[in-house]
């Protein structure tokens, strides 16, 4: 592990809230995942479970009724809301979004995209939710088919500096083309900065052999280069979104000064650290799972490694400190 990575993980640790006796349910993180459709039920589950296993108190999945029936059988630990609807539902997106937007003020962060699909009604509903989340200054993580929506409507998040995008190399290329950015084939540091700047300073996490992270500035650009597994099974990015979701929740609690915090870090730095921490944890989960499973590794294998990766890379404060 490089000295830079060690220093960044030390700063990530500053954002991790201690488990104080005076804290009540929900204070250690309330995270929701919007996704899950007729054909995709695994992705929102993996994201929400990563959030929960990392340490969020409350982890929600907002999905379609058919997906909800399946996801509820995966785990009783998740709160599953069958609110989303696919075409040909006659209810307009603006109406479908109402019960979702009503939940936003009770959340610390929102992940959108795992298992969402490209159904027009689902995409339109998510667009309504993103607009409402911006009005409430709610931190967002957008992945998978939420990036398909942003590719078509980049102004939904342009300039919103509480937003993290997590494209893979292919999704990165599509986004760059959609906003008129010619990266010259560079999907690394400079390409990542260029896309982030074109989107008005959102945080971009370009997943790949290493994960480039940037909001367009040199100051808040980093690389997640920790060792990962060599099996590229689908669904590993869902562990990333869920982990970032919880770290964003902890970031919000840190910025509120809910405990005697360290570091006195600001919003931009802590947003980058949440993205970096999620990258590091996911890569370590992949490495640990690959050691055990090799080429048979599946996305579900990463879920069990989340708390192990957290302890390895970040860890808890000393017990006596957590009792203060």
C-alpha positions as CSV (number, residue, x, y, z in Angstrom):
1,X,0.0,0.0,0.0
2,X,1.4,3.4,-1.0
3,X,2.1,6.2,1.5
4,X,-0.6,8.3,-0.3
5,X,-3.2,5.5,0.0
6,X,-2.4,5.1,3.7
7,X,-2.8,8.9,4.3
8,X,-6.1,9.0,2.5
9,X,-7.4,6.0,4.4
10,X,-6.4,7.7,7.6
11,X,-8.5,10.7,6.6
12,X,-11.4,8.4,5.7
13,X,-11.2,7.0,9.2
14,X,-11.9,10.5,10.5
15,X,-15.3,10.4,9.0
16,X,-16.3,7.0,10.6
17,X,-18.6,7.8,13.5
18,X,-17.9,6.2,16.8
19,X,-20.6,3.9,18.2
20,X,-21.6,6.1,21.1
21,X,-24.2,5.1,23.7
22,X,-26.1,8.4,23.1
23,X,-26.6,7.6,19.4
24,X,-30.0,6.3,18.4
25,X,-31.2,4.1,15.5
26,X,-30.5,5.8,12.2
27,X,-27.7,8.1,13.4
28,X,-25.0,5.9,11.9
29,X,-26.5,6.1,8.4
30,X,-29.8,6.0,6.5
31,X,-29.1,4.9,2.9
32,X,-31.5,4.0,0.1
33,X,-30.9,2.3,-3.3
34,X,-33.3,3.0,-6.2
35,X,-33.1,0.1,-8.7
36,X,-34.5,-3.4,-9.1
37,X,-36.9,-4.2,-12.0
38,X,-38.5,-7.2,-13.5
39,X,-35.2,-8.5,-15.0
40,X,-32.7,-7.3,-12.4
41,X,-33.0,-8.1,-8.7
42,X,-29.4,-8.9,-7.7
43,X,-27.8,-5.5,-8.2
44,X,-29.9,-3.4,-5.8
45,X,-29.6,-6.2,-3.2
46,X,-25.8,-6.3,-3.5
47,X,-25.6,-2.5,-3.2
48,X,-27.9,-2.2,-0.2
49,X,-26.3,-5.1,1.6
50,X,-22.8,-3.6,1.1
51,X,-24.2,-0.4,2.7
52,X,-25.6,-2.4,5.6
53,X,-22.6,-4.6,6.1
54,X,-20.3,-1.6,6.1
55,X,-22.3,-0.2,9.0
56,X,-25.3,1.8,7.9
57,X,-28.1,1.6,10.5
58,X,-30.9,1.5,7.9
59,X,-30.7,0.3,4.3
60,X,-33.6,0.7,1.9
61,X,-34.3,-0.7,-1.6
62,X,-36.9,1.2,-3.7
63,X,-37.9,-1.0,-6.6
64,X,-40.8,-2.4,-8.6
65,X,-43.3,-4.8,-7.0
66,X,-42.1,-7.9,-8.8
67,X,-38.5,-7.1,-7.8
68,X,-39.6,-6.4,-4.3
69,X,-41.1,-9.9,-3.9
70,X,-37.8,-11.4,-4.9
71,X,-35.4,-9.1,-3.0
72,X,-37.4,-9.6,0.2
73,X,-36.5,-13.3,0.1
74,X,-32.8,-12.5,-0.1
75,X,-32.5,-10.8,3.3
76,X,-34.9,-9.7,6.1
77,X,-32.4,-7.0,7.0
78,X,-33.3,-4.7,4.2
79,X,-36.4,-2.4,4.0
80,X,-37.9,-3.0,0.6
81,X,-40.4,-0.5,-0.9
82,X,-42.4,-1.7,-4.0
83,X,-42.9,1.9,-5.3
84,X,-41.4,2.0,-8.8
85,X,-43.4,1.0,-11.9
86,X,-42.4,-0.1,-15.4
87,X,-44.3,0.6,-18.7
88,X,-47.2,0.2,-19.4
89,X,-48.3,1.6,-16.0
90,X,-50.7,4.5,-16.7
91,X,-49.5,6.5,-13.7
92,X,-47.2,9.4,-14.8
93,X,-43.6,9.6,-13.5
94,X,-44.4,12.8,-11.6
95,X,-47.0,10.9,-9.5
96,X,-44.9,7.8,-9.0
97,X,-42.0,9.9,-7.7
98,X,-44.1,11.5,-4.9
99,X,-43.7,8.8,-2.3
100,X,-40.0,8.5,-3.1
101,X,-39.3,12.2,-2.8
102,X,-41.2,12.2,0.5
103,X,-38.6,9.8,1.8
104,X,-35.6,11.9,0.9
105,X,-35.5,14.2,3.9
106,X,-35.1,11.1,6.1
107,X,-32.0,9.8,4.2
108,X,-28.3,10.7,4.5
109,X,-27.5,9.5,0.9
110,X,-29.2,7.9,-2.1
111,X,-27.8,5.4,-4.6
112,X,-29.5,5.3,-8.0
113,X,-29.0,2.8,-10.8
114,X,-28.3,-0.8,-9.7
115,X,-30.8,-3.0,-11.6
116,X,-32.8,0.1,-12.8
117,X,-33.0,-0.9,-16.4
118,X,-33.8,1.5,-19.3
119,X,-37.6,1.4,-19.2
120,X,-38.9,4.9,-20.1
121,X,-41.2,5.2,-17.1
122,X,-38.5,4.0,-14.7
123,X,-36.0,6.5,-16.2
124,X,-38.5,9.4,-16.1
125,X,-39.3,8.6,-12.4
126,X,-35.6,8.7,-11.5
127,X,-35.2,12.0,-13.3
128,X,-38.0,13.4,-11.0
129,X,-36.2,12.0,-7.9
130,X,-32.8,13.4,-8.9
131,X,-34.3,16.9,-9.3
132,X,-35.9,16.7,-5.8
133,X,-32.7,15.3,-4.3
134,X,-30.8,18.3,-5.7
135,X,-33.3,20.7,-4.1
136,X,-32.7,19.0,-0.8
137,X,-28.9,18.9,-1.2
138,X,-28.9,15.1,-0.7
139,X,-25.7,13.3,-1.7
140,X,-26.2,11.0,-4.7
141,X,-24.3,8.0,-6.2
142,X,-25.3,7.2,-9.8
143,X,-24.3,4.0,-11.5
144,X,-25.4,1.6,-14.3
145,X,-28.6,2.7,-16.0
146,X,-28.7,5.9,-14.0
147,X,-25.7,6.8,-16.1
148,X,-27.7,6.0,-19.2
149,X,-30.2,8.7,-18.1
150,X,-27.4,11.2,-17.4
151,X,-26.0,10.5,-20.9
152,X,-29.3,11.7,-22.3
153,X,-30.0,14.4,-19.8
154,X,-26.6,15.6,-18.4
155,X,-28.1,18.8,-17.0
156,X,-29.9,16.7,-14.3
157,X,-26.6,16.6,-12.4
158,X,-24.4,19.2,-14.1
159,X,-22.9,21.5,-11.4
160,X,-24.3,19.4,-8.5
161,X,-21.3,18.9,-6.3
162,X,-23.0,16.4,-4.0
163,X,-23.0,13.8,-6.8
164,X,-20.7,10.9,-7.5
165,X,-20.8,9.0,-10.8
166,X,-19.2,5.5,-11.0
167,X,-18.8,4.6,-14.7
168,X,-16.8,1.8,-16.1
169,X,-14.6,2.4,-19.1
170,X,-17.5,1.9,-21.6
171,X,-19.9,4.1,-19.6
172,X,-17.2,6.7,-19.2
173,X,-16.7,6.9,-23.0
174,X,-20.5,7.3,-23.6
175,X,-20.7,10.1,-21.0
176,X,-17.7,11.9,-22.4
177,X,-19.2,11.7,-25.9
178,X,-22.6,12.9,-24.7
179,X,-21.2,16.0,-23.1
180,X,-18.8,16.7,-26.0
181,X,-15.5,15.9,-24.2
182,X,-12.7,14.6,-26.4
183,X,-10.4,12.7,-24.0
184,X,-8.2,11.5,-26.8
185,X,-8.8,8.0,-25.5
186,X,-7.5,9.0,-22.0
187,X,-9.8,7.4,-19.4
188,X,-7.2,8.0,-16.7
189,X,-6.3,11.0,-14.6
190,X,-6.7,13.7,-17.3
191,X,-9.7,12.1,-19.0
192,X,-11.5,11.8,-15.6
193,X,-10.7,15.4,-14.8
194,X,-12.0,16.6,-18.2
195,X,-15.3,14.7,-17.8
196,X,-15.8,16.0,-14.2
197,X,-15.2,19.6,-15.4
198,X,-17.6,19.2,-18.3
199,X,-20.3,18.2,-15.8
200,X,-19.6,21.2,-13.6
201,X,-17.5,19.6,-10.9
202,X,-19.3,16.4,-10.0
203,X,-17.1,13.6,-8.6
204,X,-16.3,10.9,-11.2
205,X,-15.0,7.5,-10.2
206,X,-13.8,5.8,-13.4
207,X,-13.7,2.1,-12.5
208,X,-11.0,0.0,-14.1
209,X,-7.6,-1.7,-13.4
210,X,-7.1,1.3,-11.2
211,X,-10.0,3.7,-10.2
212,X,-9.5,7.3,-11.1
213,X,-11.4,9.7,-8.9
214,X,-11.8,13.4,-9.6
215,X,-14.1,16.4,-9.4
216,X,-12.0,18.1,-12.1
217,X,-9.5,19.8,-9.8
218,X,-5.9,18.7,-9.2
219,X,-6.5,19.1,-5.5
220,X,-9.3,16.6,-5.3
221,X,-8.1,14.0,-7.8
222,X,-6.9,10.6,-6.5
223,X,-6.2,7.1,-7.8
224,X,-7.5,3.9,-6.2
225,X,-4.7,1.5,-7.0
226,X,-5.0,-1.1,-4.3
227,X,-4.8,-4.7,-5.4
228,X,-8.1,-6.3,-6.4
229,X,-9.2,-9.7,-7.6
230,X,-8.6,-10.8,-11.1
231,X,-12.1,-12.1,-11.8
232,X,-14.4,-9.6,-13.4
233,X,-17.8,-11.1,-12.7
234,X,-20.8,-8.8,-13.0
235,X,-22.1,-7.0,-9.9
236,X,-18.9,-6.0,-8.2
237,X,-19.6,-2.4,-8.9
238,X,-22.7,-2.7,-6.7
239,X,-20.5,-3.3,-3.7
240,X,-18.8,0.0,-4.7
241,X,-22.0,2.0,-4.8
242,X,-23.3,0.7,-1.5
243,X,-20.0,1.3,0.2
244,X,-19.9,4.9,-1.1
245,X,-23.5,5.4,0.0
246,X,-22.6,4.5,3.6
247,X,-19.4,6.6,3.6
248,X,-21.4,9.5,2.3
249,X,-23.9,9.0,5.1
250,X,-21.0,9.1,7.6
251,X,-19.6,12.1,5.9
252,X,-22.9,14.0,6.5
253,X,-22.8,13.0,10.1
254,X,-19.2,14.1,10.4
255,X,-19.9,17.5,8.8
256,X,-22.8,18.0,11.2
257,X,-20.3,17.6,14.1
258,X,-22.3,14.8,15.7
259,X,-19.2,13.8,17.7
260,X,-15.8,15.2,18.7
261,X,-14.4,15.0,15.1
262,X,-10.9,15.1,13.8
263,X,-9.4,16.7,10.8
264,X,-11.8,19.6,10.3
265,X,-12.2,18.6,6.6
266,X,-14.6,20.4,4.2
267,X,-17.3,19.2,1.8
268,X,-15.1,18.7,-1.3
269,X,-12.4,16.8,0.5
270,X,-14.8,14.6,2.3
271,X,-16.7,13.8,-0.9
272,X,-13.5,12.7,-2.6
273,X,-12.6,10.6,0.5
274,X,-16.0,8.9,0.4
275,X,-15.4,7.9,-3.2
276,X,-11.8,6.8,-2.5
277,X,-12.8,4.8,0.6
278,X,-15.5,3.0,-1.3
279,X,-13.0,2.2,-4.0
280,X,-10.5,0.9,-1.6
281,X,-13.0,-1.2,0.3
282,X,-14.4,-2.7,-2.9
283,X,-11.0,-3.6,-4.3
284,X,-10.0,-5.3,-1.0
285,X,-13.3,-7.2,-1.0
286,X,-12.5,-8.4,-4.5
287,X,-9.0,-9.4,-3.5
288,X,-10.2,-11.3,-0.4
289,X,-12.9,-13.1,-2.3
290,X,-10.6,-14.0,-5.2
291,X,-8.1,-15.6,-2.8
292,X,-10.9,-17.9,-1.6
293,X,-12.9,-18.5,-4.8
294,X,-10.5,-17.9,-7.8
295,X,-12.3,-18.0,-11.1
296,X,-15.6,-19.1,-9.5
297,X,-15.9,-15.7,-7.7
298,X,-19.3,-14.1,-7.9
299,X,-20.6,-10.7,-6.8
300,X,-22.3,-12.3,-3.7
301,X,-18.8,-13.3,-2.5
302,X,-17.8,-9.7,-2.0
303,X,-20.7,-9.0,0.4
304,X,-19.3,-11.2,3.1
305,X,-15.9,-9.5,2.8
306,X,-17.2,-5.9,3.4
307,X,-16.7,-5.9,7.2
308,X,-13.4,-7.7,6.8
309,X,-12.1,-5.1,4.3
310,X,-13.3,-2.3,6.5
311,X,-11.4,-3.7,9.5
312,X,-8.3,-4.3,7.4
313,X,-8.1,-0.9,5.8
314,X,-9.8,1.5,8.2
315,X,-10.8,-0.2,11.5
316,X,-12.5,1.0,14.6
317,X,-11.2,3.4,17.2
318,X,-9.9,2.1,20.5
319,X,-12.7,0.8,22.7
320,X,-12.2,3.4,25.4
321,X,-12.6,6.2,22.8
322,X,-15.9,4.8,21.6
323,X,-17.4,5.1,25.1
324,X,-16.8,8.8,25.4
